[in-house]
Amino acid sequence: MNNLDNVDKTLLRLLQQNGTMALADLAEAVNLTTTPCWKRLKRLEESGILRKRVALLDPIKLGLSFTAFVQIKTSNHSKEWYHCFVETVSEFPEVMEFYRMAGEYDYMMKVQVADMAAFDNFYKKLVNSIEGLTNVTSTFAMEPLKYTTALPL
């Protein structure tokens, strides 16, 4: 795990819970002064382990309570098609996660929108933007049971 010691792992756990935690509080939590703590954080950022610090928003309170999982099959596996497909899908703000898959489907994405009508608009935009899709199947979440962005360290 990239030579992380217990102090690094503790810092990362704390930041996963609260990305705005003050340097002094982080340092105190790992029994360091602020300068060595800051140097560790800087090293974690420079190594790419700590990619960014973001705010997590509540989709329900923002009127985006409809979650769809879209699975896609394609008959076109050329490098050019792949790059065009990834670029096009990555531009859709509704797509929260996007994966190339092994198994029955070639790609899967998590889509977050307001309701079924908004999903239908997204679906039409998707299938009209990309040629070569042979099967697009969607399933809809009834209730979120677990959601975390914290990686198990």
C-alpha positions in Angstrom: 0.0 0.0 0.0 2.7 2.5 -1.1 4.7 2.3 2.2 2.0 4.0 4.3 2.7 3.9 8.0 0.1 4.0 10.7 0.3 7.8 10.9 -0.3 8.2 7.2 -3.3 5.8 7.4 -4.8 7.7 10.4 -4.4 11.0 8.5 -6.2 9.6 5.5 -9.0 8.1 7.6 -9.5 11.4 9.3 -9.6 13.3 6.0 -12.0 10.8 4.5 -14.4 11.6 7.4 -13.8 15.4 7.3 -11.8 16.9 4.5 -11.9 20.3 6.1 -10.2 19.3 9.3 -7.7 21.9 10.4 -4.0 21.1 10.2 -3.6 21.7 13.9 -6.4 19.2 14.7 -4.9 16.6 12.3 -1.5 17.0 13.8 -2.8 16.6 17.3 -4.8 13.5 16.4 -1.6 11.8 15.2 0.7 13.2 17.9 2.8 15.4 15.5 3.5 19.1 15.4 2.0 21.0 12.4 5.1 21.1 10.2 5.8 17.3 10.1 2.0 16.7 9.7 1.9 19.2 6.8 4.9 17.5 5.2 3.2 14.1 5.3 0.0 15.6 3.8 2.1 17.2 1.0 3.8 13.9 0.3 0.5 12.1 0.2 -0.8 14.7 -2.3 2.3 14.6 -4.4 2.3 10.8 -4.6 -1.4 10.9 -5.8 -2.7 8.9 -2.9 -4.6 12.0 -1.6 -6.1 13.1 -4.9 -8.4 15.9 -3.8 -10.6 17.2 -1.1 -14.2 17.8 -2.0 -17.6 18.5 -0.5 -20.2 15.7 -0.6 -23.6 17.0 -1.3 -27.0 15.4 -0.4 -28.7 14.5 -3.7 -32.1 14.2 -2.1 -32.0 17.7 -0.7 -30.9 19.0 -4.1 -33.8 17.3 -5.9 -31.7 14.6 -7.5 -33.1 11.5 -5.7 -33.4 9.2 -8.8 -30.5 6.8 -9.2 -30.2 4.6 -12.2 -27.5 2.0 -13.1 -27.1 1.8 -16.9 -25.4 -1.2 -18.4 -24.3 -1.0 -22.1 -23.2 -3.5 -24.7 -21.6 -2.5 -27.9 -20.5 -4.3 -31.1 -17.7 -1.7 -31.7 -14.5 -2.2 -29.7 -12.2 -0.1 -31.8 -9.8 2.2 -30.0 -11.3 5.2 -31.8 -14.9 4.3 -30.8 -13.8 3.7 -27.2 -12.1 7.1 -26.9 -15.1 8.9 -28.5 -17.5 7.0 -26.2 -15.6 7.7 -23.0 -15.2 11.4 -24.0 -18.9 11.7 -24.8 -20.2 10.0 -21.7 -17.7 11.9 -19.4 -19.3 15.1 -20.6 -22.7 14.2 -19.2 -23.0 15.7 -15.7 -25.7 13.2 -14.8 -23.1 10.3 -14.9 -21.6 10.0 -11.5 -19.6 6.9 -12.1 -18.5 5.1 -15.3 -16.8 1.8 -15.7 -15.5 -0.6 -18.4 -16.7 -4.0 -17.3 -15.8 -7.6 -17.7 -18.8 -10.0 -18.1 -22.1 -9.7 -19.9 -22.0 -6.0 -20.3 -19.2 -3.8 -21.6 -19.8 -0.6 -19.6 -21.8 0.5 -16.6 -22.6 3.9 -15.3 -24.4 5.3 -12.3 -26.7 8.2 -13.2 -28.2 10.7 -10.8 -31.2 12.8 -11.8 -34.4 14.3 -10.5 -37.0 11.7 -11.6 -38.0 9.3 -14.4 -38.7 12.1 -16.9 -35.2 13.5 -16.3 -33.8 10.0 -16.7 -35.7 9.6 -20.0 -34.2 12.8 -21.3 -30.7 11.5 -20.3 -31.4 8.2 -21.9 -32.4 9.8 -25.2 -29.4 12.1 -25.1 -27.1 9.1 -24.5 -28.4 6.8 -27.3 -28.7 9.7 -29.8 -25.1 10.8 -29.1 -23.3 7.5 -29.6 -23.5 5.0 -32.4 -22.8 1.3 -32.0 -24.7 0.6 -28.8 -26.4 -2.8 -29.1 -28.1 -3.0 -25.7 -28.7 -0.4 -23.1 -30.3 -1.7 -19.9 -31.3 0.4 -16.9 -32.1 -0.6 -13.4 -33.3 1.9 -10.7 -32.4 2.1 -7.0 -35.4 2.0 -4.7 -33.5 3.0 -1.6 -29.8 3.7 -0.8 -28.7 1.3 1.9 -25.0 2.2 2.1 -23.0 4.9 0.5 -19.5 5.9 1.4 -16.5 7.4 -0.3 -14.1 6.2 2.5 -11.7 3.5 1.3 -11.0 0.8 3.8 -7.4 1.5 5.1 
